[in-house]
Amino acid sequence: MRAMAKKSTSKKPSGNTIALNKRAKFEYHIEQRFEAGVQLTGWEVKSLRAGRANLTDSYVLIRNGEAQLVGAHISPLLTASTHVVCEPMRPRKLLLHKKEIAKLFAASTQKGHTIVALALYWKGPHVKCEIALVKGKQLHDKRATEKQRDWDKQKHRILMKAR
């Protein structure tokens, strides 16, 4: 008799992924994706290793030729940040090439376009942020997305039942 594998009950995303912004795919049409490094302090890296990040309402601002991640929440660990004043919602500098920043700035000034953070993940020892140039969805687009998602779930159930 085989032993059943125990399902993990932790809320931490699997693999290299630290945090996902699931709402962004529902709220926006994703037009172009970029990978950016993130400038972090020591306590923030330790908190990210523990999976304590939230990207739900985060977006990217471009000021003075620099891209900044605004609205990302990294909760401090009580043991790692005892001697430092922690600011969980501080703007974090994103590391991009000048050409990428110029392209994002030009595109984000168009009506209806914005830049949002989609994911935080590990790439070797570095933390990377996947950002995207997006355009807001209308209400009927959101309904169509939800309808398609429901149909995909139903189709998967039917296929699993047929096996």
N, C-alpha and C positions, 0 to 999 in steps of 0.2 A: 504494500500500500504506500502510495506517495504522500509525502507531507505537503500540505498546501503552503504556498508562499504567502507570507504575511504582508498585507497592504500597508504602506506607510500612511500615517494619518497627519503628517506634518503639512503645513500650508506652503512650505518652501517650494518654488519651482524647481523642476528637475534639470540636470545637466549643468551647462554653463550659464543658464539664464538666472539672473538675480530677481528681476521684476519685469512684469509686462503691463502695458497699457491696453487692456482688452477693449476698453470703451472707444478708443481712437478709431478702430476699424469699423465700429458701428456708426460713429458720428461723422466720419469724414471719408472722402474718396482719396486714396493714397496715390499720388502722382509720381513722386520720386523719393528714393530712400538714400540716406547717407550714413556713414559710420564715423563717429567722432569719439575721441578720447575725452575723459572727464578728469578735471583737476580736483583732487580730493585731499582732505587732511587725514591723519592717522586714525582717529576715532571713527571716521566715516567708512574707511576701508574695513575695519573690524566689524562694524555694524552690517556692512554689505555681505561679509562672509557669513554672518548669522542670518541673512535674508530679511533684514529689517528695512526695506525700501518700498516706497509707494509712488507710482508715476501717474496716478489717475488724473489730476488736473494740471499736469506739467506742460509747459510749452517753451519755445526757444525765442529769445529776443536777441536782436543784433544791434549793439551799441558800440560806437567808436571803433568799428572794424573788428569787434570781438563778438563771438556767439556765447550766450549765457543760458544755461538751463534754469528756468524759473518754475517754482511750484513743486519741485520734486521733494518728497519728504523722506529723510533718512533718520530713523529713530535712534537715539544714542543708547549704547549699552551702559548699564549702571556700573559695571565693573571696569570698563575700559576708558570711560570719560569722566573720572572723578576729579581730576585736577584741571580740566579745561572747561570753559564756558561753551556749551554746545548750542548751535543754532541749526535746528533740523531743516528749516525751510530756506536757508540762505541760497542766493544765486550762485551756481557753480559754472566755472568757465569751461566751455567745450573747445577741444583742440581740433581745429580744422585747417585746411590749406586756405590761403587768401582767395584763390579762385573759387573754391567751394563757398566761402562766406559771401563773396560778391554775387555768385549765382543765386544763393538763397535770399540775399537781401533784395535783389532785383525782382525775384519771383514773389516774395512775400509782400511787396508793395502793391501788387495787383489786387484788385478787389476780389474778396472771397477766399484768398489764399492765406494760409498760416503755416507755421512750422511747429510740429509736436514731437514729443519723445515717445517712441513706440516700445523700446525695451532697454534694459540694462543687462549686460552680460560680461562674463570673464573671457578674455582672449589672452591666454597665457597668464602672466602675472598682472595684466592691466585690465582696468574696467573700461568697457566701451559702451557707448550709448547709440542706439539706432534711432536716428531722427528722420522725419519725413516731411516733405512739402505736401500739404493736403489742401483740399477744398471741401467746404462744408456740404453735407448732404441735405436735401430737402426732405420733408416728412414722408412723401410717397417713396423716396429712395430707401428710407429706413424701413418702411413697411415691406418693400420688396426684399430687402436683405433678410428680414426676420422670416418672411414666408419661405425663402430659399433655404434658410437654416433649418426650419421645421421640416421641410420636404427631405432634406438630406438626412436628418435624424430618422424620419419614418422609413426612408429607403434603406438605411442601414439596418433597422430593426427587421424589415421584411427579408433582407438578404441573410441575416443571421438566423432567422426562423426557418428559412428554406434549407439550411445546411444540415 
